[in-house]
Amino acid sequence: MKKLILVLIMSIAFLSTPAKAQYNNNISANPFALLYGVFNITYEHKIDNLNSFTVFLQSYNTKYVEYWTGYGIGGSYRWYISPFKDKKRNLEGFSFGPVAVMSFWKSDYPQYKIVGNKNVFYENHSGSDLSIGGEAAYKWVWDGFSLEPSINLMLDALTVDGRDNGNPLFLNLKIGYAW
């Protein structure tokens, strides 16, 4: 279902784009994250020639590692600069900026927590966490098709008891369409 929605959105964007247009919007996903049980889709909108914002949705199915499932919503603000003097158009080239993600988690696997001297059992453990950080990315666009490698450094502001958030450094490779 998620793949069908992504294909439908990308098809509509492709059919509604005039040739040689300035790029004001971009929709993308990281297909390689599916290997780790994460589905994400990102929408980016140009504010002006040097700035944009993103909104993204994520779905986590990491049962094979920690028995946690969940979803998240986040956003970022991007500044586009051109240190390479490559004359990129809107939503192309190097960008950086802050990122925030709110995630909601649930575990169907029994959880144990030590409270005082007792080992307390939790069933259907759930909670939410908030991560904040920064990202740096470089986006190429060819006739609307976009490719964007990025690196994110995220720190936990709120965490869920019993869940290991893992490595704060993330590498992404998003594929999408700009119009």
Secondary structure as the mmCIF struct_conf table of DSSP 4:
data_model
#
loop_
_struct_conf.conf_type_id
_struct_conf.id
_struct_conf.beg_label_comp_id
_struct_conf.beg_label_asym_id
_struct_conf.beg_label_seq_id
_struct_conf.end_label_comp_id
_struct_conf.end_label_asym_id
_struct_conf.end_label_seq_id
HELX_RH_AL_P HELX_RH_AL_P1 LYS A 2 LEU A 15
TURN_TY1_P TURN_TY1_P1 SER A 16 SER A 16
HELX_LH_PP_P HELX_LH_PP_P1 THR A 17 PRO A 18
TURN_TY1_P TURN_TY1_P2 ALA A 19 LYS A 20
HELX_LH_PP_P HELX_LH_PP_P2 ALA A 21 TYR A 23
STRN STRN1 ASN A 25 ALA A 29
HELX_RH_3T_P HELX_RH_3T_P1 PRO A 31 TYR A 36
TURN_TY1_P TURN_TY1_P3 GLY A 37 GLY A 37
STRN STRN2 VAL A 38 ASP A 48
TURN_TY1_P TURN_TY1_P4 ASN A 49 LEU A 50
STRN STRN3 ASN A 51 ASN A 61
TURN_TY1_P TURN_TY1_P5 LYS A 63 GLU A 66
BEND BEND1 TYR A 67 TYR A 67
STRN STRN4 TRP A 68 ILE A 81
TURN_TY1_P TURN_TY1_P6 PRO A 83 PHE A 84
TURN_TY1_P TURN_TY1_P7 ASN A 90 LEU A 91
STRN STRN5 GLY A 93 SER A 107
BEND BEND2 TYR A 109 TYR A 109
STRN STRN6 GLN A 111 VAL A 115
TURN_TY1_P TURN_TY1_P8 GLY A 116 ASN A 117
STRN STRN7 LYS A 118 TYR A 122
BEND BEND3 GLU A 123 ASN A 124
STRN STRN8 HIS A 125 TRP A 142
TURN_TY1_P TURN_TY1_P9 ASP A 143 GLY A 144
STRN STRN9 PHE A 145 LEU A 158
TURN_TY1_P TURN_TY1_P10 ASP A 161 GLY A 162
BEND BEND4 PRO A 168 PRO A 168
STRN STRN10 LEU A 169 ALA A 178
#
